[in-house]
Amino acid sequence: MSKTIIIDPVTRLEGHLKIELTIENNKIQAAKASGTMFRGLEKILVGRDAFDAPIITARICGVCPVSHSYVASVALESSVGVTPPTNARLIRNLILSANFLQSHILHFYHLALLDFMVGPDMPPWRPTLQRDMRFSATENERLFKHYDMALDMRRKTHSMGAIFGGRLPHPSSVIPGGVTAIVTKERIDQYKTLLEEVSGFVVDTYAGDVQLLTETYPEYSKMGAGPGNFISYGAFFDDDPHSKTLFKSGVLLGEGTEEKLDPVHLSESVASSWYTNASGTEVLYPKEGAYSWIKAPRYKGQVMEAGSLARMKVNSGGRTSGGLLSYDLSHPSVLSRHQARVIESIELIKGMRRWLDELDPSAPVYRAFALPQSGTISGIGLLEAPRGALGHWFTVENNKILSYQIITPTCINASPADEKGNAGAMEAALVGSDVGDPQEAIEALRIVHSFDPCLACAVH
Ligand code: NFE
């Protein structure tokens, strides 16, 4: 007999996520992921000055605000063909990479690890599911010390971002045309000092704990596969995008060879979402067959996975090992998502050291420009956020925003079924998984958390 299990809200993530599972013979037969709160940021943007977009969209989320203000700036710059100076690119890389490290450390220690380890016997670590906890008492104690250290590391990464971002979260210095940061030798040194402390933690502690998780929960390398299609928009660009850009863009569809990303193939279905059309601004609630405020982005009509694993797979050409990889990431799974985040954190640190060396305190950081005061223009910005592919699209009429469209990585990963009935990536990852005890479906939480969902972003 099948049972329906509802987890609402799923905790240890940002925003409001509900998971509904149909379980039969201890196997998940069907899964529905629902974003349960409407926000309407795209609607708020209509009628505003176009240059407000980086400031307003950063407020979508306190975890990835850098990506939103950065990509909103790129969209405006690209609409009139403006390229910010090299120093601005380097500073944006440094603010964004600090935010990536902050986000990955937060995700592993404070959001995901408590699905596997036993925290202290007091709130906020209780009540919790405690089935299938395999770490020894000594390992638990050590991991909890690392949980505590990770809080301090997050503060340090925020400080790094704030050195050039002005403040964090919601940096004030990333603006259309470049940045407003002042580059001095003292600031570069301050950033370097913090980076070396965070680097020590990532290499000595975070990497070791991911390895311990890998050894202790080995079958999770086969659980939570998802659609097997990956998308990355690229990030940490170089002036010459073919030389030293750290994470390139690309698409992997199943076993096929890597394809060049072309945003023309992106679409959004609202078949299972409470909207009247794909603009996402016209709400229709209730609606027959709908169960989420998240829309369903697809690429060439296919369900995609975004995030660190997608970035690493696109960057390794889909090979099983070699290049950047020291783990075998060929099979998407709970473990490979955690492994991909730590691998990319180490890659990022190498990039950050290089960008610091390339900064020139005497060079400009901003190129002034204005949009035409009349007529209609439109633009698009594509960038990787910590959780994956993030796109902003806008149309401006007489310098006021006419429409603004955002597709976030969690929108891609936590989407509901589309008009063809194809489940979203996270839903697909849940289906087919074994659950030891349907009343304590810890396996489902481990799969959901491996995507690092942010519902604040998904339903912006
Ligand atoms: Ni709110 Fe975000 C990231 C974006 S997730 S955290 O990373 O965009 O959809």
Boltz pocket constraint, residues with backbone or C-beta under 6 A from the ligand:
constraints:
  - pocket:
      binder: B
      contacts: [[A, 14], [A, 60], [A, 61], [A, 62], [A, 63], [A, 64], [A, 67], [A, 385], [A, 386], [A, 387], [A, 388], [A, 389], [A, 390], [A, 407], [A, 408], [A, 409], [A, 410], [A, 411], [A, 452], [A, 453], [A, 454], [A, 455], [A, 456], [A, 457], [A, 458]]
      max_distance: 6.0
